[in-house]
Amino acid sequence: MTSATQPIDLNMASAQTPDNKTLSVVVLAAGQGKRMKSALPKVLHPLAGKPMLAHVFAAAAQLFPDKIYVVYGHGGEAVRAAFMDQPLVWIKQDPQLGTGHAVLQALPQLPSTGITLVLYGDVPLIRASTLAKLAAVAHQHTLAWLTMTVANPDGLGRILRNHQRRGDDEGKGQVIGIIEDKDATDAERTIHEINTGFLACPTVLLKKWLPQLGNRNAQGEYYLTDILALAVAEGCAVQTLSPDTEFEIAGVNTKEQLAQLERIFQHEKAERLMSAGVMLIDPARFDVRGELTTAEDVTIDVNCIFEGRVHLDARTKIGANCILRNCKIGEGTEILPFSFIDGAEIGQHARIGPYARIRPDTTLADGVHIGNFVEVKASIVGSGSKANHLSYVGDATVGENVNIGAGTITCNYDGANKHRTVIQDNVHIGSDVQLVAPIVVGKGATIAAGTTVWKDAAAGELTLNPKIQATRPDWTRPIKKP
């Protein structure tokens, strides 16, 4: 067979992956990450709210591989512990002797048939569509390699082609090898087509070539890239592909690089949301750390963070500096600035905040108002009810059209157990009231300001603690002593 002479355009390549049972994915995640200057393993540093390695797994999973093999090393037990709930095959690399040595550790566990795709735990923004096309090319009994021509190739391995002898433009000509930057000549360092490290190869060929690798190089390591020269020497077809965007192949070695990828990721999210009709007041000040779905005419102000799974229904408005986590916001509802919604479902045309905190297991019905410095936890609040100021509603069932005055709290904790408060429809609760659970406040009841309620309050009646207001005409205000 002869080597291919042209890189493939990803837009023209098939997006179909090989048969699911023939695709193996090997993720290299053994690096120490010294330049991160952190005790946390590099691949566990978060991007968009989850570890970099999780992004790689998510991209790989979209190809439905037979198995995902993870080669780990530094901080390995912490890395494994972070993904205990996933069906991964873990392979330890100790010592770490290069990328070729890393894949070699996985070799005994790989099946003898099918395709092996090699990914990197510190390159988190690789797209599944790119990987699918890479694997599809390798299915043709071809070594498929992801390369890209970049403006600044310093420090990166260069793709060597025979265009130097033929005078072709860069990116054309047969691939004849890869040279690492530290091993390159001055002439080779002028090449701008770089090795990304991503490859797909028939597993049978990988099993043949990997044991032949040597370590005669500046680093004394076994380079995975050297299998390309072995393929060329045997006349095996070598086909290069390029991703659509450079950020797909960007690796992370420092926290500065991680921050750069974070902004790229968020910009991509923002672009997709605005294309779907969301109004982002400033796309540069916006973060999605999970999954955000929206309906039409949603408005999001600056510095908002969305974590977990969040859905915003039509015509919702999210004020500045809000955090929304694992929640659903109903149509026409407004979340005012500096509010924190966590694990809650909020109905239509509600008004929350500013400075409100809605905690998990809370359901707020249509038209509910929760105002400034009000906290609601594990409660159900009926339609049209209001708690507008400085209150705590915890472990409570609140009916419809209830008004809760400023400074009111449900005393739900006795020091050992939580108890529930039930407030029925059309109740009016004055300011500075303490509702000592478990109690029931009957329908239509009124609770006077400053009352401590420790027994059930009768429906339709006024409940208060008797008080006497006295005036002392002989009293004088103290004055400061000289």
MARDRENLUM-269226 format. One record per residue (C-alpha): chain; residue number from 1; x, y, z. Coordinates in steps of 0.25 Angstrom, whole numbers, plus 5000, padded with zeros to 4 digits. Layout:
// residues N
- c/k/x/y/z
- A/NUM/X/Y/Z
...
END
This chain:
// residues 482
- c/k/x/y/z
- A/1/5000/5000/5000
- A/2/5004/5014/4998
- A/3/5003/5026/5007
- A/4/4992/5036/5005
- A/5/4997/5049/4999
- A/6/4986/5059/5003
- A/7/4980/5062/5017
- A/8/4965/5059/5018
- A/9/4955/5071/5020
- A/10/4947/5067/5032
- A/11/4935/5073/5026
- A/12/4936/5063/5015
- A/13/4940/5051/5023
- A/14/4929/5041/5028
- A/15/4924/5044/5042
- A/16/4921/5029/5044
- A/17/4929/5021/5054
- A/18/4933/5007/5052
- A/19/4925/4996/5058
- A/20/4923/4999/5073
- A/21/4929/4986/5077
- A/22/4942/4988/5069
- A/23/4946/5002/5075
- A/24/4955/5003/5087
- A/25/4959/5017/5093
- A/26/4971/5019/5101
- A/27/4972/5031/5109
- A/28/4986/5036/5114
- A/29/4985/5042/5128
- A/30/4998/5039/5135
- A/31/5005/5052/5134
- A/32/5009/5059/5147
- A/33/5006/5073/5143
- A/34/5017/5080/5150
- A/35/5014/5094/5144
- A/36/5000/5094/5150
- A/37/5007/5096/5163
- A/38/4996/5088/5170
- A/39/4994/5076/5179
- A/40/4982/5072/5170
- A/41/4985/5063/5158
- A/42/4985/5071/5146
- A/43/4974/5064/5139
- A/44/4965/5067/5151
- A/45/4966/5082/5150
- A/46/4952/5087/5146
- A/47/4948/5093/5133
- A/48/4933/5097/5132
- A/49/4931/5091/5146
- A/50/4936/5077/5143
- A/51/4950/5071/5142
- A/52/4957/5072/5129
- A/53/4957/5057/5128
- A/54/4942/5056/5129
- A/55/4941/5065/5116
- A/56/4950/5055/5109
- A/57/4942/5043/5114
- A/58/4929/5050/5110
- A/59/4934/5052/5096
- A/60/4939/5038/5095
- A/61/4926/5032/5100
- A/62/4918/5039/5088
- A/63/4926/5029/5079
- A/64/4920/5017/5087
- A/65/4933/5010/5089
- A/66/4934/4995/5093
- A/67/4943/5000/5105
- A/68/4950/5012/5110
- A/69/4964/5009/5115
- A/70/4971/5020/5125
- A/71/4986/5020/5126
- A/72/4988/5027/5140
- A/73/5000/5030/5148
- A/74/5003/5042/5157
- A/75/4992/5044/5167
- A/76/4985/5031/5161
- A/77/4977/5027/5173
- A/78/4970/5041/5173
- A/79/4968/5040/5158
- A/80/4961/5027/5160
- A/81/4953/5031/5171
- A/82/4947/5043/5163
- A/83/4941/5033/5153
- A/84/4938/5021/5161
- A/85/4924/5021/5156
- A/86/4928/5020/5141
- A/87/4931/5006/5134
- A/88/4946/5009/5131
- A/89/4958/5000/5130
- A/90/4969/5006/5139
- A/91/4984/5003/5135
- A/92/4995/5008/5143
- A/93/5008/5014/5137
- A/94/5019/5013/5146
- A/95/5029/5019/5143
- A/96/5025/5028/5133
- A/97/5034/5026/5121
- A/98/5027/5034/5110
- A/99/5014/5033/5102
- A/100/5018/5021/5094
- A/101/5021/5014/5107
- A/102/5008/5018/5113
- A/103/5000/5012/5101
- A/104/5009/4999/5102
- A/105/5003/4997/5116
- A/106/4989/4996/5111
- A/107/4993/4987/5099
- A/108/4991/4974/5106
- A/109/4977/4977/5110
- A/110/4973/4982/5096
- A/111/4966/4973/5087
- A/112/4973/4968/5074
- A/113/4963/4973/5065
- A/114/4957/4986/5062
- A/115/4962/5001/5064
- A/116/4969/5007/5075
- A/117/4967/5022/5077
- A/118/4977/5030/5086
- A/119/4973/5042/5094
- A/120/4979/5051/5104
- A/121/4973/5054/5118
- A/122/4979/5069/5118
- A/123/4973/5072/5104
- A/124/4958/5074/5108
- A/125/4952/5081/5097
- A/126/4953/5071/5086
- A/127/4940/5069/5079
- A/128/4933/5055/5077
- A/129/4931/5058/5062
- A/130/4946/5060/5060
- A/131/4949/5047/5067
- A/132/4938/5039/5059
- A/133/4944/5044/5046
- A/134/4958/5040/5051
- A/135/4953/5026/5055
- A/136/4945/5024/5042
- A/137/4958/5027/5033
- A/138/4966/5016/5042
- A/139/4955/5006/5039
- A/140/4960/5006/5025
- A/141/4972/4999/5030
- A/142/4979/5012/5030
- A/143/4987/5019/5041
- A/144/4979/5032/5043
- A/145/4987/5044/5050
- A/146/4981/5057/5054
- A/147/4990/5069/5050
- A/148/4988/5084/5048
- A/149/4996/5096/5043
- A/150/4997/5106/5053
- A/151/5003/5120/5054
- A/152/5012/5117/5066
- A/153/5018/5103/5066
- A/154/5029/5105/5076
- A/155/5031/5094/5086
- A/156/5022/5084/5077
- A/157/5025/5072/5069
- A/158/5026/5075/5054
- A/159/5020/5067/5043
- A/160/5030/5063/5033
- A/161/5026/5061/5018
- A/162/5034/5059/5005
- A/163/5029/5073/5000
- A/164/5043/5078/5004
- A/165/5049/5070/4992
- A/166/5037/5072/4983
- A/167/5035/5087/4986
- A/168/5020/5085/4989
- A/169/5013/5094/4999
- A/170/5013/5090/5014
- A/171/5002/5081/5017
- A/172/5003/5073/5004
- A/173/5012/5062/5000
- A/174/5014/5048/5007
- A/175/5016/5047/5022
- A/176/5029/5042/5025
- A/177/5030/5044/5040
- A/178/5029/5053/5052
- A/179/5040/5060/5059
- A/180/5039/5065/5073
- A/181/5043/5080/5075
- A/182/5055/5076/5084
- A/183/5060/5067/5074
- A/184/5058/5076/5061
- A/185/5068/5083/5053
- A/186/5066/5098/5050
- A/187/5060/5095/5037
- A/188/5050/5085/5043
- A/189/5046/5096/5053
- A/190/5041/5105/5042
- A/191/5030/5095/5039
- A/192/5016/5099/5044
- A/193/5009/5086/5042
- A/194/5009/5080/5056
- A/195/5006/5067/5062
- A/196/4993/5067/5071
- A/197/4996/5054/5077
- A/198/4982/5048/5074
- A/199/4982/5036/5065
- A/200/4974/5024/5061
- A/201/4980/5011/5057
- A/202/4976/4997/5054
- A/203/4979/4990/5067
- A/204/4986/4979/5060
- A/205/4996/4988/5055
- A/206/4998/4996/5068
- A/207/5001/4982/5075
- A/208/5012/4980/5064
- A/209/5018/4994/5064
- A/210/5018/4998/5079
- A/211/5028/4987/5084
- A/212/5038/4992/5073
- A/213/5039/5006/5079
- A/214/5052/5011/5084
- A/215/5056/5023/5093
- A/216/5068/5029/5085
- A/217/5064/5043/5087
- A/218/5067/5056/5095
- A/219/5057/5051/5106
- A/220/5060/5037/5106
- A/221/5046/5033/5105
- A/222/5038/5024/5096
- A/223/5030/5033/5087
- A/224/5016/5028/5081
- A/225/5019/5037/5069
- A/226/5030/5028/5065
- A/227/5020/5017/5060
- A/228/5017/5027/5048
- A/229/5031/5024/5043
- A/230/5029/5009/5045
- A/231/5016/5010/5037
- A/232/5023/5018/5026
- A/233/5035/5008/5025
- A/234/5025/4997/5023
- A/235/5017/5004/5012
- A/236/5005/5005/5021
- A/237/4995/5016/5017
- A/238/4996/5028/5026
- A/239/4985/5038/5025
- A/240/4984/5052/5032
- A/241/4972/5060/5037
- A/242/4971/5073/5043
- A/243/4960/5078/5053
- A/244/4951/5090/5050
- A/245/4957/5099/5061
- A/246/4970/5100/5068
- A/247/4965/5100/5082
- A/248/4961/5085/5080
- A/249/4975/5081/5081
- A/250/4980/5091/5091
- A/251/4986/5084/5103
- A/252/4987/5089/5118
- A/253/5000/5090/5125
- A/254/4998/5103/5133
- A/255/4986/5109/5140
- A/256/4987/5121/5130
- A/257/4985/5111/5119
- A/258/4973/5105/5126
- A/259/4967/5119/5128
- A/260/4968/5122/5113
- A/261/4961/5109/5110
- A/262/4950/5112/5120
- A/263/4947/5125/5113
- A/264/4947/5118/5099
- A/265/4938/5108/5105
- A/266/4928/5118/5110
- A/267/4929/5126/5098
- A/268/4924/5114/5090
- A/269/4913/5112/5099
- A/270/4909/5127/5099
- A/271/4909/5126/5083
- A/272/4900/5114/5083
- A/273/4890/5120/5093
- A/274/4889/5134/5086
- A/275/4887/5126/5072
- A/276/4875/5119/5079
- A/277/4870/5133/5083
- A/278/4875/5135/5097
- A/279/4878/5150/5100
- A/280/4892/5150/5108
- A/281/4895/5164/5113
- A/282/4909/5161/5112
- A/283/4914/5148/5106
- A/284/4928/5150/5112
- A/285/4922/5150/5126
- A/286/4914/5137/5126
- A/287/4917/5122/5131
- A/288/4911/5109/5128
- A/289/4916/5098/5137
- A/290/4907/5087/5133
- A/291/4895/5087/5124
- A/292/4886/5099/5121
- A/293/4873/5098/5113
- A/294/4865/5110/5109
- A/295/4852/5114/5102
- A/296/4849/5126/5094
- A/297/4852/5141/5099
- A/298/4860/5137/5111
- A/299/4869/5149/5117
- A/300/4881/5146/5125
- A/301/4889/5158/5131
- A/302/4904/5158/5134
- A/303/4912/5149/5143
- A/304/4902/5138/5144
- A/305/4906/5123/5147
- A/306/4898/5111/5143
- A/307/4902/5098/5149
- A/308/4897/5084/5147
- A/309/4884/5083/5139
- A/310/4876/5096/5138
- A/311/4864/5099/5129
- A/312/4859/5113/5127
- A/313/4845/5114/5121
- A/314/4840/5125/5111
- A/315/4841/5139/5115
- A/316/4849/5137/5128
- A/317/4859/5148/5133
- A/318/4871/5145/5141
- A/319/4877/5157/5148
- A/320/4892/5160/5150
- A/321/4901/5151/5159
- A/322/4891/5139/5161
- A/323/4895/5125/5162
- A/324/4885/5114/5157
- A/325/4888/5100/5160
- A/326/4879/5087/5156
- A/327/4867/5095/5155
- A/328/4855/5098/5146
- A/329/4849/5112/5145
- A/330/4835/5114/5139
- A/331/4830/5123/5128
- A/332/4831/5138/5131
- A/333/4838/5137/5144
- A/334/4848/5147/5148
- A/335/4860/5144/5157
- A/336/4866/5157/5163
- A/337/4880/5160/5165
- A/338/4889/5152/5175
- A/339/4880/5140/5176
- A/340/4884/5126/5178
- A/341/4874/5115/5173
- A/342/4879/5101/5176
- A/343/4871/5088/5174
- A/344/4857/5095/5172
- A/345/4846/5096/5163
- A/346/4839/5110/5161
- A/347/4826/5112/5154
- A/348/4821/5122/5145
- A/349/4821/5137/5147
- A/350/4828/5136/5160
- A/351/4838/5147/5166
- A/352/4850/5143/5173
- A/353/4860/5152/5180
- A/354/4868/5160/5180
- A/355/4878/5153/5190
- A/356/4868/5141/5191
- A/357/4873/5126/5194
- A/358/4864/5115/5189
- A/359/4870/5102/5194
- A/360/4868/5087/5190
- A/361/4855/5080/5190
- A/362/4847/5093/5188
- A/363/4835/5095/5179
- A/364/4829/5109/5177
- A/365/4816/5110/5170
- A/366/4812/5120/5160
- A/367/4812/5135/5164
- A/368/4820/5133/5177
- A/369/4828/5144/5182
- A/370/4841/5142/5190
- A/371/4848/5154/5194
- A/372/4861/5160/5199
- A/373/4869/5151/5209
- A/374/4858/5140/5209
- A/375/4863/5126/5210
- A/376/4853/5114/5206
- A/377/4858/5100/5208
- A/378/4851/5087/5206
- A/379/4837/5093/5205
- A/380/4825/5094/5196
- A/381/4819/5108/5194
- A/382/4806/5110/5188
- A/383/4802/5119/5177
- A/384/4801/5134/5180
- A/385/4808/5133/5193
- A/386/4818/5143/5198
- A/387/4830/5144/5207
- A/388/4836/5157/5203
- A/389/4846/5161/5214
- A/390/4857/5154/5223
- A/391/4850/5141/5226
- A/392/4853/5126/5227
- A/393/4843/5115/5222
- A/394/4849/5102/5224
- A/395/4842/5088/5224
- A/396/4829/5094/5221
- A/397/4816/5093/5213
- A/398/4810/5106/5210
- A/399/4797/5108/5204
- A/400/4792/5118/5194
- A/401/4791/5133/5196
- A/402/4799/5133/5209
- A/403/4806/5145/5213
- A/404/4818/5143/5222
- A/405/4823/5155/5229
- A/406/4837/5160/5231
- A/407/4846/5153/5241
- A/408/4837/5141/5241
- A/409/4844/5127/5243
- A/410/4839/5113/5243
- A/411/4847/5106/5255
- A/412/4848/5093/5249
- A/413/4860/5087/5257
- A/414/4859/5082/5271
- A/415/4874/5080/5272
- A/416/4873/5065/5267
- A/417/4861/5064/5257
- A/418/4855/5072/5247
- A/419/4839/5075/5248
- A/420/4829/5080/5238
- A/421/4821/5093/5238
- A/422/4808/5093/5231
- A/423/4802/5107/5227
- A/424/4788/5106/5220
- A/425/4782/5115/5210
- A/426/4780/5130/5212
- A/427/4788/5131/5225
- A/428/4793/5144/5229
- A/429/4806/5144/5237
- A/430/4811/5157/5244
- A/431/4826/5161/5245
- A/432/4835/5154/5255
- A/433/4827/5141/5257
- A/434/4833/5128/5261
- A/435/4826/5116/5256
- A/436/4831/5104/5265
- A/437/4829/5091/5257
- A/438/4822/5082/5257
- A/439/4810/5091/5256
- A/440/4798/5094/5246
- A/441/4793/5108/5244
- A/442/4779/5106/5240
- A/443/4772/5112/5227
- A/444/4770/5127/5228
- A/445/4777/5129/5241
- A/446/4784/5142/5245
- A/447/4797/5141/5254
- A/448/4800/5154/5261
- A/449/4813/5161/5260
- A/450/4824/5156/5270
- A/451/4816/5143/5273
- A/452/4823/5130/5276
- A/453/4814/5119/5271
- A/454/4816/5105/5278
- A/455/4802/5099/5277
- A/456/4793/5098/5265
- A/457/4787/5111/5261
- A/458/4772/5111/5259
- A/459/4766/5113/5245
- A/460/4760/5127/5243
- A/461/4765/5133/5256
- A/462/4775/5142/5262
- A/463/4786/5136/5269
- A/464/4796/5144/5278
- A/465/4804/5144/5291
- A/466/4797/5154/5301
- A/467/4807/5165/5304
- A/468/4806/5178/5312
- A/469/4812/5191/5307
- A/470/4816/5199/5319
- A/471/4821/5214/5320
- A/472/4830/5218/5331
- A/473/4830/5233/5333
- A/474/4841/5233/5343
- A/475/4851/5227/5334
- A/476/4862/5235/5328
- A/477/4872/5231/5318
- A/478/4886/5228/5323
- A/479/4898/5237/5319
- A/480/4912/5235/5318
- A/481/4920/5237/5330
- A/482/4932/5247/5329
END
